[in-house]
Amino acid sequence: MLRFLSFFSALVLLSPSVSAHPVTPTQTTYLGNEGIMVSDGHTTVLFDPLYPNGFGTYQMVPDVMRQHLMEGIAPYENVDAIFISHMHPDHFSIGEVIAYMRRHEQVRVFAPAQAVDWMRQEAGDDAIFDRVTAVGLERLDAPLSFREGDLTIDVVRIPHAGWPGRAEVSNLVWRVTLSDGITVMHLGDADPRDEHYAPHDDHWMVKRTDTAYPPYWFFTMGDGPQILSTRLNTLKATGIHVPIELPVDLFLTGADFFHVPGETRLIEKVGAE
Ligand SMILES: [Zn+2]
């Protein structure tokens, strides 16, 4: 019996070194407002990283951080793709995304067709558009899926907060799986009414999300808490779009959220060795 146990103990001890790759934990870094970077050491993606306006209410990306990001200085040197949720100016900068794409010739952009139309008006017929994927989903359209290198990408259009106001704004919810199998979801400025999510139940159920990044109002408004706990099939949620002046009701929920640019979180793979 003792020998039996020690055999398994030895296996457990050995198993980390059996892995072919050194284990790099997946890390999310907060840039500002809804801007985040998620990297597993092999693949690196950015969501809503460049935007011109915080309306005096939301965190801007600090100047030094934005400069390093634009120039591709570590830890922003190996970006594979940028995802844009919608074309509002606290999420998307036409000029900066164009400039970034011209400078970083390996980077792909996935964005609502509305945002890409604006980029085309600005940049004309530029070679960068070979690396831009414009998503023209309508509300209640079936989700789309893409493969890009080691990334698996699913996207669905969910109305902007304030529904039925702003119904014309194409807000995209991106679900991205990195090369290590970690899946994250960025919700943009999604509205927290379950009527938008229920029709896509298959989409949420077909893949478990490790961490979702909802706007902070999901923790305190409408069906938000229930959407996070049961609908989206996510293990964890970390709030974004948190105003500089921290809302007391958000604080009282005890929810996890990003508030200070540069903050990080590790995402652990459930069931990993
Ligand atoms: Zn918005």
Residues whose N, C-alpha, C, O or C-beta is under 5 A from the ligand:
A	BS01	ZN	H88 D189
